[in-house]
Amino acid sequence: MKIALDAMGGDFAPDATVEGVRLLLEELAPGHQLVLIGNKPLIEEKLKKHGVDSDAVEIVHAEDVIGMDEHPTKAFTQKPHSSIGVGFHLLAEGKVQAFCSAGNTGAMHVGAMFSIKPCEGIIRPALASAAPRENGSTGLILDVGANADCKPDMLLQFGELGAIYTKHVYGIENPKVALINLGEEEKKGTVVTQAAYQLFKDQPRVNFVGNIEGRDIFSDKSDVMVCNGFTGNVVLKMAESVYHLLHKRGFTDPFFDQMNYEAIGGSPILGVNGNVVIGHGVSSGLAIKNMLLQAVRMAETNLHLKIRDAFGK
């Protein structure tokens, strides 16, 4: 099994990406191989600097890099030999089983949409993020930024996507799915969330438990929390700020430490024909390692095939 990493992606690449590789190799199970994509001479130099045996990884040369401030669609189209472009080519060809990058988020979205494309039946793929629970478990929130405005049927699909992910990646047999709303009552919320509620009620494939409020996000009332990308992104960034504020004040706690982006690693794009994880632009070596671990778990369970099969029916 091969997991590809954009070695040039992120504000601190390639040092941070290679450091993440070093950390992952210490615990990577046999039968898995990392494929680093980018400037081969530079990657080899960084591997040596960080004490990583170059024979432990495969390097695929990519002559271009899509900068963090470049226009996603234009850059992806005009730079087919960029590290992101090459990564999606390898994924589309089945030469790797997952692709990760902490580079240009927009370019990663464009690559997912136009290289490997959405699974048949998917209206819009969703960007998901792990959410720590007070009881020690992990939940999933989606969408967290890919789709700011959503129709009711999109929210229903997000719930189905999240349920498939949590079942196969988190091992939750019958995940509880909820809508994030401004009240628990069925008639609360916007026109969109009220309509989505009715769709969820009529969908037997989802274990729908109703609405939850913001105070329930870190509780065990649900395993999958559904919202539009605008709301989800606000929640995600607020959680990150809570961690930073506590850390700044010298407070440490295992629960709040899970709100650190480094512990989460990255956000999977769910609903496309391949396993894709997007990391934070400021990713450190630890964040890169955890992003890769997430990709490994997705690839091991053939998550994208399970999603494709579910929606193909």
JOQUITA-V493245 format. One record per residue. N is the residue number from 1. RES is the residue in one small letter. PSI is psi in whole degrees, 0 to 359 (NA if undefined). OMEGA is omega in whole degrees, 0 to 359 (none if undefined). NEAR is the number of other ideal C-beta (glycine too) atoms within 10 Angstrom. Layout:
n->N res->RES psi->PSI omega->OMEGA near->NEAR
n->N res->RES psi->PSI omega->OMEGA near->NEAR
This chain:
n->1 res->m psi->131 omega->183 near->12
n->2 res->k psi->131 omega->178 near->17
n->3 res->i psi->121 omega->183 near->23
n->4 res->a psi->142 omega->179 near->28
n->5 res->l psi->130 omega->172 near->33
n->6 res->d psi->100 omega->185 near->32
n->7 res->a psi->345 omega->182 near->34
n->8 res->m psi->0 omega->185 near->25
n->9 res->g psi->131 omega->178 near->32
n->10 res->g psi->157 omega->182 near->26
n->11 res->d psi->332 omega->184 near->13
n->12 res->f psi->19 omega->176 near->16
n->13 res->a psi->153 omega->2 near->26
n->14 res->p psi->1 omega->180 near->26
n->15 res->d psi->313 omega->182 near->14
n->16 res->a psi->320 omega->181 near->23
n->17 res->t psi->318 omega->179 near->34
n->18 res->v psi->324 omega->176 near->28
n->19 res->e psi->322 omega->177 near->21
n->20 res->g psi->322 omega->177 near->31
n->21 res->v psi->317 omega->179 near->26
n->22 res->r psi->316 omega->180 near->20
n->23 res->l psi->321 omega->182 near->20
n->24 res->l psi->322 omega->182 near->22
n->25 res->l psi->336 omega->180 near->16
n->26 res->e psi->341 omega->182 near->7
n->27 res->e psi->8 omega->181 near->8
n->28 res->l psi->131 omega->182 near->18
n->29 res->a psi->152 omega->176 near->8
n->30 res->p psi->149 omega->180 near->5
n->31 res->g psi->356 omega->178 near->7
n->32 res->h psi->141 omega->178 near->16
n->33 res->q psi->140 omega->178 near->14
n->34 res->l psi->137 omega->177 near->24
n->35 res->v psi->117 omega->181 near->21
n->36 res->l psi->129 omega->184 near->27
n->37 res->i psi->129 omega->179 near->31
n->38 res->g psi->200 omega->180 near->30
n->39 res->n psi->108 omega->188 near->19
n->40 res->k psi->311 omega->179 near->15
n->41 res->p psi->320 omega->180 near->10
n->42 res->l psi->319 omega->179 near->14
n->43 res->i psi->316 omega->179 near->27
n->44 res->e psi->322 omega->177 near->16
n->45 res->e psi->317 omega->181 near->13
n->46 res->k psi->325 omega->176 near->23
n->47 res->l psi->317 omega->179 near->22
n->48 res->k psi->317 omega->180 near->12
n->49 res->k psi->320 omega->184 near->12
n->50 res->h psi->7 omega->175 near->17
n->51 res->g psi->34 omega->179 near->9
n->52 res->v psi->128 omega->178 near->21
n->53 res->d psi->120 omega->183 near->10
n->54 res->s psi->339 omega->178 near->12
n->55 res->d psi->347 omega->182 near->7
n->56 res->a psi->348 omega->181 near->13
n->57 res->v psi->163 omega->173 near->21
n->58 res->e psi->137 omega->180 near->14
n->59 res->i psi->127 omega->175 near->18
n->60 res->v psi->120 omega->185 near->19
n->61 res->h psi->137 omega->173 near->14
n->62 res->a psi->124 omega->189 near->25
n->63 res->e psi->342 omega->182 near->12
n->64 res->d psi->162 omega->175 near->18
n->65 res->v psi->136 omega->173 near->23
n->66 res->i psi->117 omega->182 near->28
n->67 res->g psi->159 omega->182 near->14
n->68 res->m psi->335 omega->183 near->15
n->69 res->d psi->7 omega->180 near->7
n->70 res->e psi->153 omega->177 near->18
n->71 res->h psi->122 omega->188 near->15
n->72 res->p psi->305 omega->184 near->17
n->73 res->t psi->314 omega->181 near->14
n->74 res->k psi->315 omega->182 near->12
n->75 res->a psi->317 omega->181 near->21
n->76 res->f psi->322 omega->180 near->25
n->77 res->t psi->319 omega->185 near->13
n->78 res->q psi->347 omega->181 near->13
n->79 res->k psi->69 omega->181 near->20
n->80 res->p psi->341 omega->180 near->13
n->81 res->h psi->19 omega->175 near->12
n->82 res->s psi->165 omega->180 near->28
n->83 res->s psi->324 omega->177 near->31
n->84 res->i psi->316 omega->179 near->30
n->85 res->g psi->315 omega->179 near->24
n->86 res->v psi->321 omega->179 near->23
n->87 res->g psi->315 omega->179 near->30
n->88 res->f psi->329 omega->176 near->28
n->89 res->h psi->315 omega->179 near->20
n->90 res->l psi->321 omega->180 near->20
n->91 res->l psi->316 omega->180 near->25
n->92 res->a psi->327 omega->181 near->16
n->93 res->e psi->354 omega->180 near->8
n->94 res->g psi->16 omega->181 near->9
n->95 res->k psi->343 omega->171 near->12
n->96 res->v psi->156 omega->183 near->28
n->97 res->q psi->354 omega->176 near->22
n->98 res->a psi->154 omega->179 near->27
n->99 res->f psi->131 omega->181 near->32
n->100 res->c psi->148 omega->174 near->34
n->101 res->s psi->142 omega->172 near->32
n->102 res->a psi->19 omega->181 near->31
n->103 res->g psi->208 omega->184 near->30
n->104 res->n psi->111 omega->184 near->27
n->105 res->t psi->317 omega->180 near->20
n->106 res->g psi->319 omega->179 near->17
n->107 res->a psi->326 omega->177 near->30
n->108 res->m psi->321 omega->177 near->29
n->109 res->h psi->314 omega->180 near->21
n->110 res->v psi->316 omega->179 near->22
n->111 res->g psi->318 omega->180 near->28
n->112 res->a psi->320 omega->183 near->24
n->113 res->m psi->325 omega->188 near->17
n->114 res->f psi->345 omega->178 near->12
n->115 res->s psi->302 omega->180 near->21
n->116 res->i psi->342 omega->173 near->21
n->117 res->k psi->155 omega->177 near->14
n->118 res->p psi->151 omega->175 near->18
n->119 res->c psi->150 omega->178 near->21
n->120 res->e psi->130 omega->180 near->9
n->121 res->g psi->346 omega->179 near->13
n->122 res->i psi->126 omega->179 near->20
n->123 res->i psi->305 omega->176 near->16
n->124 res->r psi->127 omega->176 near->17
n->125 res->p psi->156 omega->183 near->28
n->126 res->a psi->149 omega->174 near->30
n->127 res->l psi->126 omega->186 near->27
n->128 res->a psi->162 omega->177 near->27
n->129 res->s psi->145 omega->176 near->23
n->130 res->a psi->147 omega->178 near->24
n->131 res->a psi->118 omega->181 near->25
n->132 res->p psi->149 omega->178 near->21
n->133 res->r psi->148 omega->182 near->18
n->134 res->e psi->334 omega->181 near->9
n->135 res->n psi->4 omega->177 near->9
n->136 res->g psi->350 omega->178 near->10
n->137 res->s psi->180 omega->180 near->13
n->138 res->t psi->134 omega->176 near->15
n->139 res->g psi->182 omega->181 near->25
n->140 res->l psi->136 omega->176 near->27
n->141 res->i psi->135 omega->179 near->26
n->142 res->l psi->141 omega->8 near->31
n->143 res->d psi->154 omega->180 near->29
n->144 res->v psi->26 omega->174 near->24
n->145 res->g psi->346 omega->183 near->22
n->146 res->a psi->328 omega->185 near->26
n->147 res->n psi->93 omega->184 near->21
n->148 res->a psi->320 omega->179 near->12
n->149 res->d psi->132 omega->183 near->9
n->150 res->c psi->147 omega->172 near->26
n->151 res->k psi->162 omega->182 near->15
n->152 res->p psi->319 omega->182 near->17
n->153 res->d psi->334 omega->174 near->13
n->154 res->m psi->317 omega->179 near->21
n->155 res->l psi->321 omega->177 near->25
n->156 res->l psi->315 omega->179 near->26
n->157 res->q psi->323 omega->177 near->25
n->158 res->f psi->320 omega->179 near->35
n->159 res->g psi->319 omega->178 near->28
n->160 res->e psi->317 omega->178 near->22
n->161 res->l psi->316 omega->180 near->28
n->162 res->g psi->323 omega->180 near->27
n->163 res->a psi->320 omega->178 near->24
n->164 res->i psi->318 omega->180 near->23
n->165 res->y psi->309 omega->184 near->27
n->166 res->t psi->330 omega->178 near->25
n->167 res->k psi->313 omega->188 near->18
n->168 res->h psi->331 omega->181 near->17
n->169 res->v psi->320 omega->180 near->18
n->170 res->y psi->347 omega->179 near->16
n->171 res->g psi->26 omega->178 near->10
n->172 res->i psi->114 omega->191 near->19
n->173 res->e psi->316 omega->182 near->7
n->174 res->n psi->73 omega->188 near->11
n->175 res->p psi->139 omega->178 near->22
n->176 res->k psi->128 omega->183 near->20
n->177 res->v psi->133 omega->181 near->26
n->178 res->a psi->156 omega->174 near->26
n->179 res->l psi->132 omega->173 near->26
n->180 res->i psi->125 omega->186 near->22
n->181 res->n psi->178 omega->180 near->24
n->182 res->l psi->15 omega->176 near->12
n->183 res->g psi->159 omega->182 near->12
n->184 res->e psi->340 omega->185 near->14
n->185 res->e psi->148 omega->184 near->11
n->186 res->e psi->324 omega->185 near->13
n->187 res->k psi->4 omega->180 near->8
n->188 res->k psi->160 omega->173 near->15
n->189 res->g psi->191 omega->180 near->18
n->190 res->t psi->174 omega->176 near->11
n->191 res->v psi->322 omega->182 near->8
n->192 res->v psi->312 omega->182 near->15
n->193 res->t psi->326 omega->177 near->22
n->194 res->q psi->320 omega->179 near->16
n->195 res->a psi->321 omega->179 near->16
n->196 res->a psi->322 omega->179 near->27
n->197 res->y psi->316 omega->181 near->22
n->198 res->q psi->323 omega->178 near->12
n->199 res->l psi->319 omega->179 near->16
n->200 res->f psi->319 omega->181 near->23
n->201 res->k psi->329 omega->185 near->12
n->202 res->d psi->5 omega->182 near->9
n->203 res->q psi->103 omega->184 near->15
n->204 res->p psi->344 omega->181 near->7
n->205 res->r psi->351 omega->183 near->13
n->206 res->v psi->133 omega->176 near->21
n->207 res->n psi->79 omega->186 near->19
n->208 res->f psi->129 omega->182 near->23
n->209 res->v psi->10 omega->176 near->16
n->210 res->g psi->202 omega->181 near->17
n->211 res->n psi->149 omega->168 near->25
n->212 res->i psi->157 omega->178 near->21
n->213 res->e psi->173 omega->181 near->15
n->214 res->g psi->328 omega->181 near->13
n->215 res->r psi->347 omega->182 near->8
n->216 res->d psi->357 omega->187 near->16
n->217 res->i psi->324 omega->181 near->21
n->218 res->f psi->15 omega->177 near->18
n->219 res->s psi->181 omega->179 near->13
n->220 res->d psi->23 omega->179 near->13
n->221 res->k psi->333 omega->180 near->19
n->222 res->s psi->163 omega->175 near->29
n->223 res->d psi->331 omega->180 near->25
n->224 res->v psi->127 omega->181 near->31
n->225 res->m psi->123 omega->188 near->27
n->226 res->v psi->136 omega->177 near->34
n->227 res->c psi->172 omega->174 near->25
n->228 res->n psi->166 omega->185 near->25
n->229 res->g psi->333 omega->178 near->22
n->230 res->f psi->308 omega->180 near->15
n->231 res->t psi->314 omega->183 near->20
n->232 res->g psi->321 omega->180 near->29
n->233 res->n psi->322 omega->177 near->19
n->234 res->v psi->315 omega->179 near->14
n->235 res->v psi->315 omega->181 near->19
n->236 res->l psi->313 omega->182 near->22
n->237 res->k psi->327 omega->177 near->13
n->238 res->m psi->318 omega->179 near->12
n->239 res->a psi->318 omega->178 near->21
n->240 res->e psi->320 omega->181 near->15
n->241 res->s psi->326 omega->177 near->11
n->242 res->v psi->315 omega->178 near->12
n->243 res->y psi->312 omega->183 near->19
n->244 res->h psi->322 omega->178 near->12
n->245 res->l psi->316 omega->179 near->11
n->246 res->l psi->317 omega->180 near->16
n->247 res->h psi->320 omega->180 near->14
n->248 res->k psi->330 omega->181 near->8
n->249 res->r psi->9 omega->175 near->7
n->250 res->g psi->18 omega->181 near->6
n->251 res->f psi->127 omega->177 near->10
n->252 res->t psi->142 omega->180 near->8
n->253 res->d psi->135 omega->183 near->10
n->254 res->p psi->324 omega->180 near->9
n->255 res->f psi->309 omega->182 near->12
n->256 res->f psi->333 omega->178 near->17
n->257 res->d psi->334 omega->179 near->14
n->258 res->q psi->348 omega->176 near->18
n->259 res->m psi->350 omega->177 near->23
n->260 res->n psi->131 omega->182 near->18
n->261 res->y psi->333 omega->181 near->25
n->262 res->e psi->325 omega->180 near->19
n->263 res->a psi->327 omega->180 near->15
n->264 res->i psi->319 omega->175 near->23
n->265 res->g psi->305 omega->182 near->26
n->266 res->g psi->177 omega->182 near->25
n->267 res->s psi->122 omega->178 near->29
n->268 res->p psi->146 omega->170 near->31
n->269 res->i psi->117 omega->184 near->25
n->270 res->l psi->133 omega->178 near->28
n->271 res->g psi->11 omega->176 near->27
n->272 res->v psi->165 omega->184 near->24
n->273 res->n psi->58 omega->179 near->20
n->274 res->g psi->161 omega->179 near->26
n->275 res->n psi->115 omega->184 near->30
n->276 res->v psi->133 omega->177 near->29
n->277 res->v psi->132 omega->180 near->27
n->278 res->i psi->128 omega->180 near->27
n->279 res->g psi->167 omega->177 near->33
n->280 res->h psi->142 omega->181 near->20
n->281 res->g psi->330 omega->181 near->16
n->282 res->v psi->23 omega->185 near->13
n->283 res->s psi->135 omega->174 near->28
n->284 res->s psi->179 omega->177 near->21
n->285 res->g psi->320 omega->179 near->20
n->286 res->l psi->318 omega->179 near->17
n->287 res->a psi->319 omega->178 near->24
n->288 res->i psi->317 omega->179 near->33
n->289 res->k psi->314 omega->182 near->24
n->290 res->n psi->329 omega->174 near->25
n->291 res->m psi->316 omega->179 near->30
n->292 res->l psi->321 omega->178 near->28
n->293 res->l psi->320 omega->178 near->20
n->294 res->q psi->318 omega->179 near->22
n->295 res->a psi->323 omega->178 near->27
n->296 res->v psi->314 omega->181 near->22
n->297 res->r psi->321 omega->178 near->19
n->298 res->m psi->317 omega->181 near->24
n->299 res->a psi->320 omega->181 near->20
n->300 res->e psi->327 omega->182 near->17
n->301 res->t psi->2 omega->184 near->17
n->302 res->n psi->47 omega->188 near->14
n->303 res->l psi->315 omega->184 near->23
n->304 res->h psi->329 omega->177 near->25
n->305 res->l psi->323 omega->178 near->14
n->306 res->k psi->322 omega->177 near->14
n->307 res->i psi->316 omega->180 near->25
n->308 res->r psi->317 omega->180 near->20
n->309 res->d psi->318 omega->182 near->12
n->310 res->a psi->318 omega->183 near->15
n->311 res->f psi->339 omega->176 near->18
n->312 res->g psi->336 omega->179 near->10
n->313 res->k psi->NA omega->none near->7
